Amino acid sequence: MLLQSEGRLVSACVNAEDALALDASEPFDLVITDVTLPGMSGLEFSARLLSADAARQIIVCSGYQLDREIGELGGRNVRTLVKPFGIDELESVLDRVEASLSSER
């Protein structure tokens, strides 16, 4: 509910596999994922998304800094939010993503 606002359509998935299936039919503009997911990890999920589109916008949430892991993913639009984070921090990252998406269009 915190993510919903005017101009945002939010889809929630219980795991990476469901998200990949949904993304295949209509690619997401932005994916927000946790590192720890049932089944496929959030990093593996991100790598799969980036293999299809290296410019993909992804936010990875983790309790740890992931600088090395994010660097290995190679996506230029992959951001990290370290938990716990506040709504202001989330909104700030979302504003940057939305600005980046607007400049690409």
Secondary structure, DSSP 8 states (H G I E B T S, - for coil): -TT--TT------SSHHHHHHHHHHS--SEEEEES--SSS-HHHHHHHHHHH-TT-EEEEEESS--HHHHHHH--TTEEEEESS--HHHHHHHHHHHHHHHHHH-
